[in-house]
């Protein structure tokens, strides 16, 4: 596990994510899934226990929409959500305005 890849995603994991996004097609649906996941990460990082649950549910819904073929990848992402919310949100490439929420939170 490194800061560049705190969740220890390997090349096959990133390929699987890329293929899942490609299967959604370019456009609104793909971006909505990216944004939903990132917003889930944000709610998780700022939340009370209820907020963390809600954030996890949003991330789970986004991954379900992706229809990942690897249940192991699904689990790896959720198991590593705590403490890696910003890194994972960035991995999903949401709109910049969503990532700015993380920046504002940390005073950047």
C-alpha positions as CSV (number, residue, x, y, z in Angstrom):
1,X,0.0,0.0,0.0
2,X,1.4,3.4,-1.0
3,X,0.1,6.9,-0.9
4,X,-0.1,6.8,-4.7
5,X,-2.3,3.7,-4.4
6,X,-3.4,3.4,-0.7
7,X,-6.0,0.7,-1.7
8,X,-3.4,-1.5,-3.4
9,X,-5.4,-1.7,-6.6
10,X,-3.5,-3.6,-9.2
11,X,-3.5,-3.2,-12.9
12,X,-6.3,-5.7,-13.4
13,X,-8.4,-3.7,-11.0
14,X,-7.9,-0.4,-12.9
15,X,-8.6,-2.2,-16.2
16,X,-11.8,-3.7,-14.7
17,X,-13.0,-0.2,-13.6
18,X,-12.2,1.3,-17.0
19,X,-14.1,-1.4,-18.8
20,X,-17.1,-1.0,-16.5
21,X,-17.2,2.7,-17.3
22,X,-16.8,2.0,-21.0
23,X,-19.8,-0.4,-20.8
24,X,-21.9,2.5,-19.4
25,X,-21.1,4.5,-22.5
26,X,-20.0,8.1,-22.6
27,X,-22.4,10.7,-21.4
28,X,-24.7,11.5,-18.6
29,X,-25.1,8.0,-17.1
30,X,-21.3,7.5,-16.8
31,X,-20.8,10.9,-15.3
32,X,-23.7,10.4,-12.9
33,X,-22.1,7.2,-11.6
34,X,-18.7,8.9,-11.2
35,X,-20.3,11.8,-9.3
36,X,-22.5,9.6,-7.1
37,X,-19.4,7.6,-6.0
38,X,-17.4,10.8,-5.3
39,X,-20.3,12.4,-3.3
40,X,-20.7,9.2,-1.4
41,X,-17.0,9.4,-0.5
42,X,-17.4,13.0,0.6
43,X,-20.5,12.3,2.8
44,X,-18.5,9.3,4.3
45,X,-15.5,11.5,5.2
46,X,-17.5,14.3,6.8
47,X,-20.3,12.3,8.3
48,X,-21.4,11.1,11.7
49,X,-21.9,7.3,11.9
50,X,-25.2,7.9,10.0
51,X,-23.3,10.0,7.4
52,X,-20.7,7.3,7.0
53,X,-23.5,4.7,6.4
54,X,-25.1,7.0,3.9
55,X,-21.8,7.6,2.1
56,X,-21.1,3.9,1.9
57,X,-24.6,3.3,0.5
58,X,-24.0,5.9,-2.2
59,X,-20.6,4.3,-3.1
60,X,-22.2,0.9,-3.2
61,X,-25.0,2.1,-5.4
62,X,-22.5,3.6,-7.9
63,X,-20.5,0.4,-8.0
64,X,-23.7,-1.7,-8.4
65,X,-24.5,0.6,-11.4
66,X,-21.1,-0.2,-12.8
67,X,-21.8,-3.9,-12.7
68,X,-18.3,-4.8,-11.8
69,X,-17.4,-8.3,-12.8
70,X,-15.0,-8.8,-9.9
71,X,-16.7,-9.1,-6.5
72,X,-13.2,-8.9,-5.1
73,X,-12.7,-5.4,-6.5
74,X,-16.1,-4.3,-5.2
75,X,-15.0,-5.5,-1.7
76,X,-11.5,-4.0,-2.0
77,X,-12.9,-0.6,-2.7
78,X,-15.5,-0.7,0.1
79,X,-13.0,-2.2,2.6
80,X,-10.6,0.6,1.9
81,X,-13.0,3.5,1.9
82,X,-12.2,4.8,5.4
83,X,-9.3,7.1,5.2
84,X,-9.0,7.0,1.5
85,X,-12.2,8.8,0.5
86,X,-10.5,11.6,-1.5
87,X,-8.1,9.2,-3.3
88,X,-11.0,6.9,-4.3
89,X,-13.2,9.9,-5.3
90,X,-10.4,11.1,-7.6
91,X,-10.0,7.6,-9.0
92,X,-13.6,7.8,-10.2
93,X,-13.0,11.2,-12.0
94,X,-16.0,13.2,-10.9
95,X,-16.8,16.7,-11.9
96,X,-14.2,19.2,-10.5
97,X,-16.8,21.0,-8.4
98,X,-17.3,17.8,-6.4
99,X,-13.6,17.4,-5.8
100,X,-13.5,21.0,-4.7
101,X,-15.6,19.9,-1.7
102,X,-12.6,17.9,-0.5
103,X,-10.2,20.8,-1.2
104,X,-12.4,23.2,0.8
105,X,-12.7,20.8,3.7
106,X,-8.9,20.5,4.0
107,X,-8.3,24.2,3.4
108,X,-6.6,23.8,0.0
